[in-house]
Amino acid sequence: MVYASSIHAVGMYPKTEAIDINVPHRPDTFYGLAKCFAENLGRMYWEKRGLESVCMRILSCAQVTNPRAVGSWLSYDDLVRLVQRAIDTPITGFSIVYGVSDNDRAPVDNSGARHLGFRPKDNAEKFAEVIYSNSAPLDPKKSEHYLHGGPFAGIPLGESALTALNLNKSDAGKSNK
């Protein structure tokens, strides 16, 4: 099984902490909590039934439009490569991997997932100069800047991310390479 999990399963970790695939869950929203449950379900099915699964904690697979995305971006081409490796690898057992391109500023350590043979090729650094020159300085006191979950980490429990962040559902699928 290949499952699209999310960075939001561990979104409350500060970006100053090096997190790898083995850190305990620290969800930032109910959405992240649901991803934790699904990851645990995958582990249980592996341990009880031998059903292999790869849980891909995708950081962001959308346009690089802000400083956070310069580190968290997963290009569509790298996403396809990751899914192919998750399917084609002869033995995966239960695996958690980060879905992130080969970004110079990637905030996670994905080395524990090398057994899949996934080697991302794209790098969001090509967007960095424009993004940083058009963005206000980051504030280390704002959760959206210092936590892995970004703006989602600061949303009060029970409040919708779409409402709190003024996100339009029709904008969610737009991307760039």
C-alpha positions as CSV (number, residue, x, y, z in Angstrom):
1,M,0.0,0.0,0.0
2,V,1.2,3.5,-0.8
3,Y,-0.3,6.2,1.4
4,A,-0.2,9.9,1.0
5,S,0.5,11.0,4.6
6,S,1.6,14.5,5.5
7,I,4.2,16.6,7.3
8,H,1.3,17.6,9.5
9,A,1.7,14.3,11.4
10,V,4.9,15.9,12.8
11,G,4.0,19.5,12.2
12,M,4.6,20.8,15.8
13,Y,8.3,20.1,15.7
14,P,10.5,23.2,15.5
15,K,12.5,23.5,12.2
16,T,15.6,24.0,14.4
17,E,15.2,20.3,15.4
18,A,16.5,17.8,12.9
19,I,13.7,15.4,12.4
20,D,14.0,12.1,10.6
21,I,11.5,9.4,9.8
22,N,11.7,7.9,13.3
23,V,10.4,10.9,15.3
24,P,7.3,10.4,17.4
25,H,4.1,11.9,16.0
26,R,3.4,15.6,16.9
27,P,0.4,16.5,14.8
28,D,-0.5,20.2,14.3
29,T,-4.2,19.8,13.4
30,F,-7.0,17.2,13.4
31,Y,-5.9,16.6,9.8
32,G,-2.4,15.7,11.0
33,L,-3.9,13.5,13.8
34,A,-5.8,11.6,11.1
35,K,-2.6,11.1,9.2
36,C,-1.0,9.7,12.4
37,F,-3.8,7.2,12.8
38,A,-3.4,6.0,9.2
39,E,0.4,5.6,9.7
40,N,-0.2,3.6,12.8
41,L,-2.8,1.5,11.0
42,G,-0.2,0.8,8.3
43,R,2.3,-0.3,11.0
44,M,-0.2,-2.5,12.7
45,Y,-1.2,-4.2,9.4
46,W,2.5,-4.8,8.7
47,E,3.2,-6.3,12.1
48,K,0.0,-8.4,12.3
49,R,-0.7,-9.3,8.7
50,G,2.6,-8.7,6.8
51,L,0.9,-6.1,4.5
52,E,3.7,-3.8,3.3
53,S,3.1,-0.1,3.2
54,V,4.9,3.1,2.4
55,C,3.6,6.2,4.1
56,M,4.8,9.3,2.3
57,R,4.8,12.4,4.6
58,I,4.5,15.0,1.8
59,L,5.7,18.4,2.8
60,S,4.2,20.5,0.0
61,C,3.5,19.6,-3.6
62,A,2.3,23.0,-4.8
63,Q,3.7,26.1,-6.3
64,V,6.7,27.6,-4.6
65,T,5.2,30.9,-3.5
66,N,6.6,31.5,-0.1
67,P,9.8,31.0,2.0
68,R,8.5,27.8,3.6
69,A,8.1,26.2,0.2
70,V,11.7,26.8,-0.7
71,G,12.5,23.9,1.7
72,S,9.3,21.9,1.7
73,W,8.6,21.6,-2.1
74,L,8.1,18.3,-3.7
75,S,8.0,18.6,-7.5
76,Y,5.5,16.6,-9.5
77,D,8.3,14.8,-11.2
78,D,9.9,13.8,-7.9
79,L,6.4,12.8,-6.6
80,V,6.1,10.5,-9.5
81,R,9.6,9.1,-8.9
82,L,8.7,8.5,-5.2
83,V,5.5,6.7,-5.9
84,Q,7.2,4.5,-8.5
85,R,10.0,3.6,-6.0
86,A,7.3,2.9,-3.4
87,I,5.6,0.5,-5.8
88,D,8.7,-1.1,-7.5
89,T,10.9,-1.7,-4.4
90,P,10.8,-5.5,-3.8
91,I,10.7,-5.2,0.0
92,T,9.4,-2.2,1.8
93,G,8.0,-3.6,5.1
94,F,6.5,-0.7,6.9
95,S,8.2,2.5,5.7
96,I,7.7,6.2,6.4
97,V,9.4,8.5,4.0
98,Y,9.3,12.3,3.5
99,G,8.0,13.5,0.2
100,V,10.3,16.3,-0.5
101,S,12.6,17.2,-3.4
102,D,16.3,17.6,-3.2
103,N,16.0,21.2,-1.8
104,D,19.1,22.8,-0.3
105,R,16.8,24.0,2.5
106,A,14.8,20.8,3.2
107,P,13.9,20.8,6.9
108,V,13.9,17.0,7.3
109,D,16.3,14.1,7.2
110,N,15.1,11.5,4.7
111,S,18.2,9.3,4.8
112,G,16.3,6.5,6.7
113,A,14.3,6.0,3.5
114,R,17.2,5.3,1.2
115,H,16.2,1.6,1.0
116,L,13.5,2.6,-1.6
117,G,16.2,4.0,-3.9
118,F,14.4,7.3,-4.1
119,R,16.7,10.0,-5.2
120,P,14.9,13.3,-5.8
121,K,16.3,15.4,-8.6
122,D,14.6,18.8,-8.4
123,N,15.6,21.7,-6.1
124,A,13.4,24.7,-5.1
125,E,16.6,26.8,-4.7
126,K,16.0,28.0,-8.2
127,F,13.0,29.9,-6.8
128,A,14.7,31.2,-3.7
129,E,16.1,34.6,-4.9
130,V,12.7,35.7,-6.2
131,I,10.7,34.3,-3.2
132,Y,13.0,35.8,-0.5
133,S,13.3,39.2,-2.3
134,N,9.5,39.5,-2.4
135,S,8.8,38.3,1.2
136,A,8.9,40.0,4.5
137,P,11.6,38.8,6.9
138,L,10.7,35.7,8.8
139,D,9.8,36.1,12.5
140,P,11.2,33.3,14.7
141,K,8.4,34.0,17.2
142,K,5.6,33.1,14.8
143,S,4.7,29.4,14.7
144,E,4.1,29.6,11.0
145,H,7.8,30.4,10.5
146,Y,9.5,28.1,13.0
147,L,7.3,25.0,13.1
148,H,7.3,22.3,10.4
149,G,3.5,22.6,10.0
150,G,3.9,26.2,8.9
151,P,0.7,28.2,9.2
152,F,-1.3,25.1,10.0
153,A,0.6,24.8,13.3
154,G,-0.9,28.0,14.6
155,I,-4.6,27.2,13.8
156,P,-6.7,26.9,17.0
157,L,-8.1,23.4,17.6
158,G,-11.5,23.0,16.0
159,E,-11.0,25.8,13.5
160,S,-10.9,24.9,9.8
161,A,-7.6,25.5,8.0
162,L,-9.5,26.6,4.9
163,T,-11.3,29.3,6.9
164,A,-8.4,30.3,9.1
165,L,-6.0,30.7,6.3
166,N,-8.5,32.0,3.8
167,L,-7.8,29.3,1.4
168,N,-9.9,28.8,-1.7
169,K,-10.5,25.1,-2.5
170,S,-10.1,25.8,-6.2
171,D,-6.5,27.0,-5.5
172,A,-5.4,23.8,-3.8
173,G,-4.5,21.9,-7.0
174,K,-2.4,24.6,-8.7
175,S,1.3,23.9,-9.1
176,N,4.6,24.6,-10.9
177,K,7.7,22.8,-11.8
